[in-house]
Amino acid sequence: MEISVCIGSACHKRGSYDVRTAIEKLVAERGLGDRITVSVSFCLGQCKNGVSVRFGDRVVCGVTPENVAEVFEAHTGSC
């Protein structure tokens, strides 16, 4: 699975780099590096709802450092 964190200006202002760091930490802690790739992308088209994160084919909006673990679990449970 590929997880892509938006780093466009709206998401950047809302903490996308902290979200990316938290996701990378979760992947490492759970030993999922062989199954999950974390990358960045520019604008996922949800600027008013950021931070936006794409989990495979699904875009999730409103991800924060505070809720990232819950969102991660909800969208990577089968990995």
N, CA, C and O atoms as a GROMACS GRO file, in nm:
protein
  316
    1MET      N    1   0.085  -0.118   0.000
    1MET     CA    2   0.000   0.000   0.000
    1MET      C    3   0.089   0.123   0.000
    1MET      O    4   0.193   0.127   0.066
    2GLU      N    5   0.046   0.223  -0.074
    2GLU     CA    6   0.116   0.351  -0.070
    2GLU      C    7   0.031   0.451   0.007
    2GLU      O    8  -0.089   0.464  -0.015
    3ILE      N    9   0.097   0.521   0.098
    3ILE     CA   10   0.035   0.631   0.172
    3ILE      C   11   0.104   0.758   0.126
    3ILE      O   12   0.226   0.769   0.131
    4SER      N   13   0.024   0.853   0.081
    4SER     CA   14   0.079   0.978   0.029
    4SER      C   15   0.019   1.096   0.106
    4SER      O   16  -0.103   1.112   0.112
    5VAL      N   17   0.105   1.177   0.163
    5VAL     CA   18   0.063   1.292   0.242
    5VAL      C   19   0.075   1.418   0.157
    5VAL      O   20   0.180   1.444   0.098
    6CYS      N   21  -0.032   1.494   0.150
    6CYS     CA   22  -0.032   1.619   0.074
    6CYS      C   23   0.060   1.720   0.143
    6CYS      O   24   0.054   1.740   0.265
    7ILE      N   25   0.145   1.783   0.062
    7ILE     CA   26   0.231   1.889   0.115
    7ILE      C   27   0.206   2.021   0.042
    7ILE      O   28   0.291   2.111   0.043
    8GLY      N   29   0.089   2.033  -0.020
    8GLY     CA   30   0.050   2.160  -0.080
    8GLY      C   31   0.042   2.267   0.028
    8GLY      O   32   0.043   2.236   0.147
    9SER      N   33   0.034   2.391  -0.013
    9SER     CA   34   0.043   2.500   0.084
    9SER      C   35  -0.064   2.496   0.193
    9SER      O   36  -0.033   2.523   0.309
   10ALA      N   37  -0.188   2.462   0.159
   10ALA     CA   38  -0.293   2.457   0.262
   10ALA      C   39  -0.266   2.347   0.364
   10ALA      O   40  -0.280   2.368   0.484
   11CYS      N   41  -0.228   2.230   0.316
   11CYS     CA   42  -0.198   2.119   0.408
   11CYS      C   43  -0.069   2.144   0.485
   11CYS      O   44  -0.059   2.110   0.603
   12HIS      N   45   0.028   2.205   0.418
   12HIS     CA   46   0.153   2.238   0.487
   12HIS      C   47   0.126   2.327   0.607
   12HIS      O   48   0.183   2.306   0.714
   13LYS      N   49   0.041   2.427   0.589
   13LYS     CA   50   0.008   2.519   0.698
   13LYS      C   51  -0.063   2.449   0.812
   13LYS      O   52  -0.061   2.496   0.926
   14ARG      N   53  -0.127   2.336   0.783
   14ARG     CA   54  -0.200   2.261   0.886
   14ARG      C   55  -0.118   2.148   0.946
   14ARG      O   56  -0.170   2.069   1.025
   15GLY      N   57   0.010   2.139   0.910
   15GLY     CA   58   0.097   2.042   0.975
   15GLY      C   59   0.122   1.913   0.901
   15GLY      O   60   0.142   1.810   0.964
   16SER      N   61   0.122   1.917   0.768
   16SER     CA   62   0.140   1.793   0.692
   16SER      C   63   0.274   1.725   0.718
   16SER      O   64   0.282   1.602   0.714
   17TYR      N   65   0.379   1.802   0.744
   17TYR     CA   66   0.508   1.739   0.771
   17TYR      C   67   0.505   1.662   0.903
   17TYR      O   68   0.567   1.556   0.914
   18ASP      N   69   0.436   1.713   1.003
   18ASP     CA   70   0.422   1.639   1.129
   18ASP      C   71   0.339   1.513   1.109
   18ASP      O   72   0.368   1.410   1.169
   19VAL      N   73   0.237   1.522   1.025
   19VAL     CA   74   0.154   1.404   0.995
   19VAL      C   75   0.240   1.299   0.924
   19VAL      O   76   0.234   1.181   0.958
   20ARG      N   77   0.318   1.342   0.827
   20ARG     CA   78   0.404   1.248   0.755
   20ARG      C   79   0.503   1.180   0.851
   20ARG      O   80   0.521   1.058   0.846
   21THR      N   81   0.565   1.258   0.936
   21THR     CA   82   0.660   1.202   1.032
   21THR      C   83   0.592   1.099   1.122
   21THR      O   84   0.648   0.993   1.149
   22ALA      N   85   0.472   1.130   1.168
   22ALA     CA   86   0.398   1.038   1.254
   22ALA      C   87   0.363   0.909   1.180
   22ALA      O   88   0.372   0.801   1.238
   23ILE      N   89   0.323   0.920   1.054
   23ILE     CA   90   0.291   0.800   0.976
   23ILE      C   91   0.416   0.715   0.955
   23ILE      O   92   0.411   0.593   0.968
   24GLU      N   93   0.528   0.778   0.923
   24GLU     CA   94   0.653   0.704   0.906
   24GLU      C   95   0.691   0.631   1.035
   24GLU      O   96   0.739   0.518   1.030
   25LYS      N   97   0.669   0.694   1.148
   25LYS     CA   98   0.698   0.632   1.277
   25LYS      C   99   0.607   0.512   1.301
   25LYS      O  100   0.653   0.408   1.347
   26LEU      N  101   0.478   0.526   1.270
   26LEU     CA  102   0.384   0.416   1.286
   26LEU      C  103   0.421   0.297   1.198
   26LEU      O  104   0.415   0.182   1.241
   27VAL      N  105   0.460   0.325   1.074
   27VAL     CA  106   0.501   0.218   0.983
   27VAL      C  107   0.622   0.144   1.040
   27VAL      O  108   0.625   0.021   1.040
   28ALA      N  109   0.720   0.218   1.089
   28ALA     CA  110   0.840   0.158   1.146
   28ALA      C  111   0.810   0.078   1.272
   28ALA      O  112   0.857  -0.034   1.288
   29GLU      N  113   0.732   0.136   1.363
   29GLU     CA  114   0.699   0.069   1.490
   29GLU      C  115   0.625  -0.062   1.468
   29GLU      O  116   0.643  -0.157   1.545
   30ARG      N  117   0.545  -0.068   1.365
   30ARG     CA  118   0.465  -0.188   1.338
   30ARG      C  119   0.533  -0.284   1.240
   30ARG      O  120   0.475  -0.387   1.204
   31GLY      N  121   0.654  -0.251   1.199
   31GLY     CA  122   0.727  -0.338   1.108
   31GLY      C  123   0.660  -0.355   0.972
   31GLY      O  124   0.663  -0.463   0.914
   32LEU      N  125   0.599  -0.247   0.922
   32LEU     CA  126   0.524  -0.255   0.797
   32LEU      C  127   0.598  -0.196   0.678
   32LEU      O  128   0.540  -0.176   0.572
   33GLY      N  129   0.726  -0.169   0.694
   33GLY     CA  130   0.803  -0.107   0.588
   33GLY      C  131   0.809  -0.186   0.460
   33GLY      O  132   0.830  -0.129   0.353
   34ASP      N  133   0.791  -0.317   0.468
   34ASP     CA  134   0.792  -0.400   0.347
   34ASP      C  135   0.657  -0.401   0.277
   34ASP      O  136   0.646  -0.448   0.164
   35ARG      N  137   0.554  -0.348   0.343
   35ARG     CA  138   0.420  -0.349   0.285
   35ARG      C  139   0.361  -0.210   0.262
   35ARG      O  140   0.265  -0.195   0.187
   36ILE      N  141   0.418  -0.110   0.326
   36ILE     CA  142   0.365   0.026   0.314
   36ILE      C  143   0.478   0.121   0.276
   36ILE      O  144   0.585   0.121   0.337
   37THR      N  145   0.452   0.201   0.175
   37THR     CA  146   0.544   0.306   0.131
   37THR      C  147   0.482   0.441   0.164
   37THR      O  148   0.364   0.464   0.134
   38VAL      N  149   0.559   0.528   0.225
   38VAL     CA  150   0.510   0.662   0.259
   38VAL      C  151   0.578   0.763   0.166
   38VAL      O  152   0.700   0.764   0.152
   39SER      N  153   0.496   0.846   0.104
   39SER     CA  154   0.548   0.947   0.013
   39SER      C  155   0.472   1.078   0.035
   39SER      O  156   0.384   1.086   0.120
   40VAL      N  157   0.507   1.178  -0.042
   40VAL     CA  158   0.436   1.306  -0.038
   40VAL      C  159   0.381   1.334  -0.177
   40VAL      O  160   0.428   1.280  -0.277
   41SER      N  161   0.280   1.419  -0.181
   41SER     CA  162   0.225   1.462  -0.309
   41SER      C  163   0.180   1.606  -0.294
   41SER      O  164   0.161   1.657  -0.184
   42PHE      N  165   0.163   1.669  -0.406
   42PHE     CA  166   0.108   1.803  -0.405
   42PHE      C  167  -0.041   1.793  -0.426
   42PHE      O  168  -0.089   1.694  -0.481
   43CYS      N  169  -0.112   1.888  -0.384
   43CYS     CA  170  -0.257   1.901  -0.382
   43CYS      C  171  -0.336   1.776  -0.419
   43CYS      O  172  -0.330   1.726  -0.532
   44LEU      N  173  -0.411   1.728  -0.322
   44LEU     CA  174  -0.503   1.616  -0.342
   44LEU      C  175  -0.645   1.667  -0.364
   44LEU      O  176  -0.740   1.589  -0.363
   45GLY      N  177  -0.660   1.798  -0.384
   45GLY     CA  178  -0.789   1.856  -0.418
   45GLY      C  179  -0.885   1.878  -0.303
   45GLY      O  180  -1.005   1.898  -0.324
   46GLN      N  181  -0.834   1.873  -0.181
   46GLN     CA  182  -0.918   1.891  -0.063
   46GLN      C  183  -0.862   2.001   0.027
   46GLN      O  184  -0.857   1.986   0.149
   47CYS      N  185  -0.822   2.111  -0.033
   47CYS     CA  186  -0.750   2.216   0.039
   47CYS      C  187  -0.824   2.268   0.162
   47CYS      O  188  -0.761   2.298   0.263
   48LYS      N  189  -0.954   2.280   0.155
   48LYS     CA  190  -1.031   2.332   0.269
   48LYS      C  191  -1.044   2.230   0.381
   48LYS      O  192  -1.084   2.266   0.492
   49ASN      N  193  -1.010   2.105   0.354
   49ASN     CA  194  -1.032   1.997   0.450
   49ASN      C  195  -0.903   1.932   0.498
   49ASN      O  196  -0.909   1.830   0.566
   50GLY      N  197  -0.786   1.988   0.466
   50GLY     CA  198  -0.659   1.924   0.496
   50GLY      C  199  -0.632   1.912   0.645
   50GLY      O  200  -0.701   1.974   0.726
   51VAL      N  201  -0.536   1.836   0.678
   51VAL     CA  202  -0.435   1.769   0.598
   51VAL      C  203  -0.499   1.647   0.530
   51VAL      O  204  -0.572   1.570   0.593
   52SER      N  205  -0.469   1.632   0.401
   52SER     CA  206  -0.523   1.521   0.325
   52SER      C  207  -0.416   1.413   0.310
   52SER      O  208  -0.300   1.443   0.284
   53VAL      N  209  -0.458   1.288   0.326
   53VAL     CA  210  -0.368   1.174   0.314
   53VAL      C  211  -0.437   1.070   0.227
   53VAL      O  212  -0.554   1.037   0.248
   54ARG      N  213  -0.363   1.019   0.128
   54ARG     CA  214  -0.416   0.912   0.043
   54ARG      C  215  -0.364   0.778   0.094
   54ARG      O  216  -0.244   0.756   0.102
   55PHE      N  217  -0.457   0.692   0.129
   55PHE     CA  218  -0.426   0.554   0.168
   55PHE      C  219  -0.469   0.467   0.052
   55PHE      O  220  -0.588   0.439   0.036
   56GLY      N  221  -0.375   0.424  -0.031
   56GLY     CA  222  -0.411   0.350  -0.151
   56GLY      C  223  -0.493   0.439  -0.242
   56GLY      O  224  -0.444   0.541  -0.290
   57ASP      N  225  -0.618   0.401  -0.268
   57ASP     CA  226  -0.707   0.477  -0.356
   57ASP      C  227  -0.800   0.571  -0.280
   57ASP      O  228  -0.879   0.642  -0.343
   58ARG      N  229  -0.792   0.574  -0.150
   58ARG     CA  230  -0.886   0.652  -0.069
   58ARG      C  231  -0.818   0.774  -0.009
   58ARG      O  232  -0.711   0.764   0.052
   59VAL      N  233  -0.880   0.891  -0.025
   59VAL     CA  234  -0.828   1.014   0.034
   59VAL      C  235  -0.904   1.042   0.163
   59VAL      O  236  -1.027   1.045   0.166
   60VAL      N  237  -0.828   1.064   0.269
   60VAL     CA  238  -0.884   1.095   0.401
   60VAL      C  239  -0.844   1.238   0.435
   60VAL      O  240  -0.727   1.275   0.423
   61CYS      N  241  -0.940   1.317   0.476
   61CYS     CA  242  -0.916   1.459   0.507
   61CYS      C  243  -0.921   1.483   0.657
   61CYS      O  244  -0.976   1.404   0.733
   62GLY      N  245  -0.862   1.594   0.698
   62GLY     CA  246  -0.867   1.633   0.838
   62GLY      C  247  -0.774   1.553   0.928
   62GLY      O  248  -0.799   1.541   1.048
   63VAL      N  249  -0.667   1.498   0.871
   63VAL     CA  250  -0.572   1.420   0.950
   63VAL      C  251  -0.481   1.518   1.025
   63VAL      O  252  -0.432   1.615   0.968
   64THR      N  253  -0.461   1.490   1.153
   64THR     CA  254  -0.377   1.574   1.238
   64THR      C  255  -0.277   1.485   1.312
   64THR      O  256  -0.296   1.363   1.317
   65PRO      N  257  -0.173   1.543   1.368
   65PRO     CA  258  -0.082   1.462   1.450
   65PRO      C  259  -0.156   1.394   1.566
   65PRO      O  260  -0.114   1.288   1.611
   66GLU      N  261  -0.263   1.455   1.613
   66GLU     CA  262  -0.338   1.399   1.726
   66GLU      C  263  -0.425   1.280   1.686
   66GLU      O  264  -0.446   1.190   1.767
   67ASN      N  265  -0.476   1.277   1.564
   67ASN     CA  266  -0.564   1.166   1.524
   67ASN      C  267  -0.500   1.071   1.424
   67ASN      O  268  -0.565   0.977   1.378
   68VAL      N  269  -0.374   1.095   1.390
   68VAL     CA  270  -0.312   1.016   1.284
   68VAL      C  271  -0.306   0.867   1.317
   68VAL      O  272  -0.323   0.784   1.227
   69ALA      N  273  -0.282   0.830   1.441
   69ALA     CA  274  -0.274   0.687   1.476
   69ALA      C  275  -0.408   0.618   1.452
   69ALA      O  276  -0.413   0.507   1.399
   70GLU      N  277  -0.516   0.683   1.491
   70GLU     CA  278  -0.650   0.626   1.471
   70GLU      C  279  -0.682   0.614   1.322
   70GLU      O  280  -0.735   0.512   1.278
   71VAL      N  281  -0.651   0.716   1.245
   71VAL     CA  282  -0.675   0.714   1.101
   71VAL      C  283  -0.590   0.605   1.035
   71VAL      O  284  -0.638   0.531   0.950
   72PHE      N  285  -0.464   0.596   1.076
   72PHE     CA  286  -0.373   0.496   1.022
   72PHE      C  287  -0.428   0.355   1.045
   72PHE      O  288  -0.432   0.274   0.952
   73GLU      N  289  -0.470   0.327   1.167
   73GLU     CA  290  -0.525   0.195   1.199
   73GLU      C  291  -0.649   0.164   1.117
   73GLU      O  292  -0.666   0.052   1.069
   74ALA      N  293  -0.736   0.263   1.101
   74ALA     CA  294  -0.860   0.243   1.027
   74ALA      C  295  -0.836   0.211   0.881
   74ALA      O  296  -0.916   0.141   0.819
   75HIS      N  297  -0.727   0.260   0.824
   75HIS     CA  298  -0.706   0.245   0.681
   75HIS      C  299  -0.593   0.150   0.644
   75HIS      O  300  -0.567   0.128   0.526
   76THR      N  301  -0.526   0.092   0.743
   76THR     CA  302  -0.419  -0.003   0.713
   76THR      C  303  -0.437  -0.134   0.788
   76THR      O  304  -0.345  -0.215   0.792
   77GLY      N  305  -0.552  -0.156   0.844
   77GLY     CA  306  -0.576  -0.273   0.928
   77GLY      C  307  -0.542  -0.406   0.864
   77GLY      O  308  -0.503  -0.499   0.935
   78SER      N  309  -0.556  -0.419   0.733
   78SER     CA  310  -0.531  -0.547   0.667
   78SER      C  311  -0.389  -0.560   0.616
   78SER      O  312  -0.357  -0.660   0.551
   79CYS      N  313  -0.303  -0.463   0.642
   79CYS     CA  314  -0.165  -0.469   0.592
   79CYS      C  315  -0.078  -0.557   0.678
   79CYS      O  316   0.041  -0.573   0.650
   0.00000   0.00000   0.00000
